[in-house]
Amino acid sequence: MSSAPLYKQIKQFILDKIESGHWPVGHRISTELELTEQFNVSRMTVNKAIRDLVSEGKLQRRPRLGTFVCVPEEKVESPLLDIRNIADEIQSRGKQYHSKVIQQRVIAADDSVAIKLGIMVGSQVFYSEILHYENETPLQLEIRWVNSRYAPNYLQQDFSTITPNQYLSANCPLSAIEHTVEAIVPESHIRTALELPSNEPCLLLNRRTWSDDKLVSSALLYHPGSKYKLTSKVLC
């Protein structure tokens, strides 16, 4: 008998049914009650297995109808060692791009922001939060701090029509980037913005950009873990 937690055993049972073709795309799977009786477990345990598979894009719940097998959804792919405008990325896949500006304001740098941008505490910094959509699905939450000395007109831009990447690339030509990537459990406001299920992780890209020797911008880019992946190619 498997030593894996019961919900993982049930999850694997469902995956095996899907991958074998026994439960094809569009098939309504066994009900939670049926799985509860089949595995002699609590309904909470079955619900956990199904919620995981829903968040991973394997299953879809339809109110009053049941839970169905989904069409496999490929993850969006973005280059790790390059900076590409997200609007161009989305449109290159034949999808529609639009954005929602959540915040756009001046702040005084606290200790954390001062370290991000290599400036004095209390310095004037431009701050923006923008949600980027592919069709009607939020694909990236961008939280950005910009050194106001190097991009003085940043807050005058209409970021519902252009992206910060477009503006900064045109006005502060890129000379160097720094990336770190991690999987995180997102805070509630990030989860809400990206419309994430309660158990879905985020892929967080922490990026700093330089123009010549000037550290211009620091950004946190949050993506739904089930919909996004980063790739790199190194020539040897």
C-alpha positions, 0 to 999 in steps of 0.5 A, spaced: 500 500 500 502 506 498 505 511 504 503 517 500 497 521 504 490 519 502 488 525 498 495 524 493 493 517 492 486 519 490 489 525 486 493 519 482 487 515 481 484 520 478 490 522 474 491 515 472 484 515 469 485 521 465 492 519 462 490 512 460 484 515 456 479 511 461 476 518 463 477 522 456 476 530 455 469 532 457 468 526 461 464 527 468 468 524 473 466 520 479 462 524 484 465 526 491 461 522 495 462 516 490 470 517 491 469 518 499 465 511 499 470 508 494 476 510 498 473 510 505 475 517 506 472 523 509 469 528 503 474 533 505 480 528 503 477 527 496 475 535 496 483 536 497 485 532 491 480 535 486 481 542 488 489 540 487 487 538 480 482 543 478 488 548 480 493 545 476 488 545 470 486 538 469 479 538 472 473 543 471 468 544 476 461 546 473 456 548 478 450 543 479 453 539 473 459 536 476 467 535 475 469 534 468 476 533 465 479 539 461 483 540 455 490 540 457 492 547 457 499 549 455 503 554 460 505 560 457 513 561 456 517 567 457 525 567 456 529 568 463 535 571 460 532 576 456 526 582 457 521 581 453 515 586 453 509 582 455 504 585 451 508 583 445 509 576 448 501 575 448 499 578 442 505 574 438 501 568 441 494 570 437 491 573 444 488 579 446 492 584 451 490 589 455 492 592 462 489 595 469 493 600 472 492 599 480 496 604 483 501 609 480 504 614 485 510 617 488 513 614 495 519 615 499 523 610 499 523 606 506 529 601 507 527 595 503 526 600 497 532 604 498 536 597 498 532 595 491 534 601 488 541 603 491 539 609 494 538 613 500 532 612 505 527 617 504 529 619 496 523 620 491 521 613 488 515 612 483 511 606 484 506 602 480 502 596 480 499 594 474 495 587 472 497 584 465 491 580 462 491 575 456 484 575 453 480 576 460 485 572 464 490 575 469 497 573 467 502 577 471 501 582 476 507 587 476 509 591 482 515 596 480 519 601 483 523 606 479 528 611 480 525 618 479 532 621 477 533 617 471 525 616 468 522 623 471 516 622 466 514 615 468 508 617 472 505 621 466 505 615 462 498 612 460 500 605 462 493 602 460 496 603 453 503 602 453 507 598 458 512 600 463 517 596 459 516 599 453 517 606 456 523 604 460 526 601 454 525 607 450 528 612 455 533 608 459 536 603 454 537 597 457 545 595 459 544 589 464 539 585 468 539 581 474 533 576 475 531 571 481 526 566 480 522 563 486 515 559 487 511 562 493 505 562 496 502 568 495 499 573 499 491 574 499 491 581 495 496 578 490 491 571 490 485 576 489 488 580 483 491 574 479 484 570 481 488 564 484 485 558 487 486 558 494 492 552 494 495 555 487 502 557 488 505 563 484 512 564 480 515 570 482 520 573 478 524 579 482 528 583 476 532 589 477 535 593 470 540 598 469 542 603 464 549 604 463 551 604 470 544 607 473 540 602 477 533 604 474 528 600 476 526 594 481 520 590 479 516 584 482 513 580 477 507 575 479 505 569 475 500 564 476 504 557 477 499 553 473 499 558 467 507 560 466 514 558 465 520 561 464 526 558 460 533 560 458 538 558 452 545 558 453 550 557 447 556 553 449 
